Amino acid sequence: MKKILAHFFVLCITISCTSFKKYSDISQNLSNDKEYVFTLTRSSDDKKIVKIGPNLGETKTPSNRAMFERSIVQIAADTNLNISFSNYELKNDTNQIRIKSEIKSIEWKFAMIANMFVEMEYEVDSKKYYITGNYKKWSGGTKTESLLNSIQDANYQLLKTLSEIE
């Protein structure tokens, strides 16, 4: 039993360190002289979570917009980068990188694990990026937790892609 607990502890530490490393790589490569401003299209508000496979229970359905904004705030806090969310179309500003975001679909697949996928489309400087955010949980979880983490994963992937370009 002690051996199982020790392995579980090591796994938790590894996951925590991986999460920190995940954000540190974009912090080092993105310009802190620019502000990365995310917007979310109105059509994204209407996307429903589609459940696939056997599942039990129902949890409250969160606002897509609130979860998207919360994911941006969390990434900004984790990276100390100048990243923000705006509900409004932005004017041209040379110190801003405007990121127009749209949720295309949300699927929550249940099997041995619950796996939520959020398909996103981003537009940055007239270039489009198609990214799927993913969040896995062994015990199903809640819509709020899964949606927040899968959107945050997609936003992180976009920032990582942009960091590799800069």
MOSULLIN-V142581 format. One record per backbone hydrogen bond with DSSP energy under -1.0 kcal/mol. NH is the residue of the N-H (numbers start at 1). CO is the residue of the C=O. If there is no record, write none. Layout:
NH;CO + NH;CO
This chain:
5;1 + 6;2 + 7;3 + 8;4 + 9;5 + 10;6 + 11;7 + 12;8 + 13;9 + 14;10 + 15;11 + 16;12 + 17;13 + 18;14 + 19;15 + 20;16 + 21;17 + 22;18 + 23;19 + 24;20 + 25;21 + 27;23 + 28;24 + 30;26 + 35;95 + 36;82 + 37;97 + 38;84 + 39;99 + 41;101 + 45;42 + 47;44 + 50;106 + 52;108 + 67;63 + 68;64 + 69;65 + 70;66 + 71;67 + 72;68 + 73;69 + 74;70 + 75;71 + 76;72 + 77;73 + 78;74 + 79;75 + 80;76 + 83;81 + 84;36 + 86;38 + 96;93 + 97;35 + 99;37 + 100;123 + 101;39 + 102;121 + 104;119 + 105;119 + 107;117 + 108;50 + 109;115 + 110;52 + 111;113 + 114;137 + 115;109 + 116;135 + 117;107 + 118;133 + 119;105 + 120;131 + 121;102 + 122;129 + 123;100 + 124;127 + 127;124 + 129;122 + 131;120 + 133;118 + 135;116 + 137;114 + 141;139 + 146;142 + 147;143 + 148;144 + 149;145 + 150;146 + 151;147 + 152;148 + 153;149 + 154;150 + 155;151 + 156;152 + 157;153 + 158;154 + 159;155 + 160;156 + 161;157 + 162;158 + 163;159 + 164;160 + 166;162
